[in-house]
Amino acid sequence: MPRDGEADIAAIDCVTFAYLKEGAPASLEGLVILQYSALSPGLPIIAGGAVGDDLLACLRGALLEPSQRMAEPMRSLHIQAFRHCASADYESVLALESAAREQGYPLLA
């Protein structure tokens, strides 16, 4: 960790950073944000190929239009909403990978 002198810089995702800022602010003392990375879609929530269309629609509906029962857990996790993203929305991630390779960064896996 940079604060402890074990590293000069570190990449910390914004969600983790926000949780630390809220729950353990002392752990961030002495750290300075240098830069933010490009915006990209979050990790997808996936279902197995054996999940039928009816169940898939039900699961999607539960995420996209959450019940009151889900509202509190979502609020406590700072999740404002889920939205459906098409596969094409993730092309920006491939563009970031391509740009990194062009700059000589190692394979991103």
C-alpha positions in Angstrom: 0.0 0.0 0.0 1.4 3.4 -0.9 0.5 4.9 2.5 2.8 2.4 4.2 5.7 2.9 1.7 5.3 -0.5 0.1 4.4 0.9 -3.3 4.5 4.3 -5.0 1.1 4.0 -6.6 -1.9 1.7 -6.6 -5.1 1.3 -8.6 -8.2 1.2 -6.4 -11.6 0.9 -7.9 -14.0 3.6 -7.1 -16.5 1.4 -5.3 -13.8 0.1 -2.9 -12.4 3.6 -2.4 -15.9 4.9 -1.6 -16.5 2.1 0.9 -13.2 2.8 2.6 -13.9 6.5 2.7 -17.2 5.8 4.5 -16.2 2.9 6.7 -12.5 3.2 7.3 -11.4 6.8 6.4 -8.2 6.5 8.4 -7.1 3.8 5.9 -7.0 6.5 3.2 -5.1 9.1 5.2 -2.1 10.4 3.3 -3.3 9.1 -0.1 -3.9 11.4 -3.0 -6.0 10.5 -6.1 -3.8 11.0 -9.1 -6.2 10.3 -11.9 -9.4 8.5 -12.7 -9.6 5.8 -15.4 -12.0 6.0 -18.3 -15.6 5.3 -17.6 -16.7 1.8 -18.6 -19.7 -0.4 -17.8 -19.7 -2.3 -14.6 -19.3 -6.1 -14.3 -22.2 -7.9 -15.8 -24.6 -10.0 -13.8 -24.9 -13.3 -15.8 -27.1 -16.3 -15.8 -26.2 -19.8 -17.0 -27.3 -21.0 -20.4 -29.7 -23.5 -18.8 -31.8 -20.6 -17.4 -35.0 -20.5 -19.3 -36.5 -17.3 -20.9 -39.3 -17.1 -18.3 -36.9 -17.2 -15.3 -34.5 -14.9 -17.1 -37.3 -12.3 -17.5 -38.2 -12.7 -13.9 -34.6 -12.2 -12.7 -34.1 -9.2 -15.0 -37.4 -7.7 -13.7 -36.3 -8.1 -10.1 -33.0 -6.2 -10.9 -34.4 -3.5 -13.2 -37.5 -2.8 -11.1 -36.5 -3.8 -7.6 -39.1 -4.4 -4.9 -39.3 -2.5 -1.6 -37.6 -5.6 -0.1 -34.5 -5.0 -2.2 -34.5 -1.3 -1.7 -32.8 -1.3 1.7 -29.9 -3.7 0.8 -29.4 -1.7 -2.4 -29.3 1.5 -0.5 -26.8 0.2 2.0 -24.5 -1.0 -0.8 -24.9 2.4 -2.5 -26.5 0.8 -5.6 -28.9 3.3 -7.2 -30.1 1.1 -10.0 -29.3 -1.6 -12.4 -29.8 -1.2 -16.1 -29.7 -3.6 -19.0 -26.6 -3.2 -21.2 -26.3 -4.7 -24.6 -23.1 -6.5 -25.5 -22.1 -3.6 -27.7 -21.9 -1.4 -24.5 -18.8 -3.4 -23.5 -16.9 -2.6 -26.7 -15.4 0.4 -24.9 -13.6 -2.1 -22.6 -12.1 -3.7 -25.7 -11.0 -0.3 -27.0 -9.3 0.4 -23.6 -7.5 -2.9 -23.9 -6.4 -2.1 -27.4 -5.1 1.3 -26.4 -3.2 -0.3 -23.5 -1.5 -2.8 -25.9 -0.6 0.0 -28.3 1.1 1.8 -25.4 3.1 -1.4 -24.6 1.2 -2.6 -21.6 1.3 -6.4 -21.1 -1.6 -8.6 -22.0 -4.8 -7.7 -20.0 -6.5 -10.9 -18.9 
